[in-house]
C-alpha cells in the first residue's frame, strides 16, 4: 500500500495564494511522475500539473502562469504553489504518482476560494 500524504488546503479570498504539499515514499518519488488533479462539485476530476523526476513540468491551460509545481527530492515531496486564485479554482485537490502500470492517489485536500 502506497500512501501519498497531502496538506495545505484551506479557505482563501480571490487573488490570494496557497501552497499544497504531497509527501511520497522515497522509492516512489525517485522515479514516478508526480502530478496534481482537482475535482470541483458536480464535475469530473481534471488534470492540473505534472512534474517528472527529471524536472520537466507541464500545466493545464487554466492554471498556466498562476500555479507552479515543484519537487523537493530531499524531502520526497511535491508542491503546488497556487497564486492569483479564483473562485473557479475551488475543488478538492489530489496528488497523483504514476509510472508504468501503477497509479497512486492521495486522499485529497479541499481548496475553497471566496469571491
C-alpha positions in Angstrom: 0.0 0.0 0.0 1.5 3.3 -1.1 0.4 6.4 0.9 0.6 9.9 -0.5 0.1 12.4 2.3 -1.3 15.8 1.2 -1.6 19.0 3.2 -2.0 22.7 2.7 -5.6 23.2 1.6 -7.9 25.8 3.1 -10.1 28.9 2.5 -8.6 31.9 0.8 -10.0 35.0 -0.8 -9.8 35.5 -4.6 -6.4 36.8 -5.5 -4.8 35.0 -2.7 -2.3 32.2 -2.6 -2.0 28.7 -1.1 0.7 26.0 -1.3 -0.2 22.3 -1.3 2.2 19.6 -0.3 2.3 15.9 -1.1 4.8 13.6 0.6 5.5 10.2 -1.0 7.7 7.2 -0.2 11.2 7.6 -1.5 11.0 4.5 -3.7 8.1 6.1 -5.5 9.2 9.7 -5.6 12.6 9.0 -7.2 11.1 7.7 -10.4 7.5 8.4 -10.6 5.8 11.3 -12.4 4.1 13.4 -9.7 1.0 15.3 -10.5 -1.9 17.3 -9.2 -5.5 16.9 -10.2 -8.7 18.6 -8.9 -12.4 17.8 -8.7 -15.0 20.5 -8.3 -18.5 19.7 -7.1 -20.5 18.1 -9.8 -17.6 17.9 -12.2 -15.1 15.3 -13.3 -11.6 15.2 -11.9 -9.3 17.2 -14.1 -5.5 17.3 -14.5 -3.8 20.4 -13.2 0.0 19.9 -13.5 2.8 17.3 -13.7 6.4 17.2 -12.7 8.7 14.4 -13.9 11.7 13.1 -11.9 13.9 14.9 -14.4 12.3 18.2 -13.6 10.1 18.7 -16.6 6.8 20.4 -15.7 3.6 20.8 -17.6 0.4 22.7 -16.8 -3.3 22.8 -17.8 -4.1 26.0 -19.7 -6.5 27.0 -16.9 -3.7 27.4 -14.4 -0.7 28.2 -16.5 1.1 31.3 -15.2 -0.6 31.1 -11.9 0.3 27.7 -10.5 3.8 26.3 -10.1 4.6 22.6 -9.4 7.9 21.7 -7.9 9.7 18.7 -6.4 12.0 18.6 -3.4 13.9 15.4 -3.8 15.5 15.6 -0.4 12.0 15.6 1.2 10.3 13.3 -1.3 7.7 16.0 -1.6 5.9 17.7 -4.4 4.4 21.1 -4.1 1.7 23.1 -5.9 2.1 26.8 -5.4 -1.2 28.5 -6.3 -1.2 32.2 -6.9 -3.9 34.6 -8.1 -6.6 32.1 -7.0 -10.0 32.4 -8.5 -13.4 31.1 -7.2 -13.3 28.7 -10.2 -10.2 27.1 -8.6 -12.4 25.8 -5.8 -12.1 22.0 -5.7 -10.7 19.0 -3.9 -7.1 18.7 -5.0 -5.5 15.3 -5.3 -1.9 14.3 -5.6 -1.0 11.5 -8.0 2.1 9.4 -8.5 2.2 7.4 -11.7 4.7 5.2 -13.6 4.3 2.3 -16.0 1.4 0.2 -14.8 1.0 2.0 -11.5 -1.1 4.9 -10.3 -1.4 6.1 -6.7 -3.6 8.9 -5.3 -3.6 11.0 -2.2 -6.7 11.4 0.0 -7.4 14.9 -1.3 -7.3 18.3 0.2 -10.1 21.0 0.0 -9.3 24.4 -1.6 -12.0 27.0 -1.4 -11.6 30.4 -2.9 -14.2 33.0 -1.9 -15.1 36.0 -4.1 
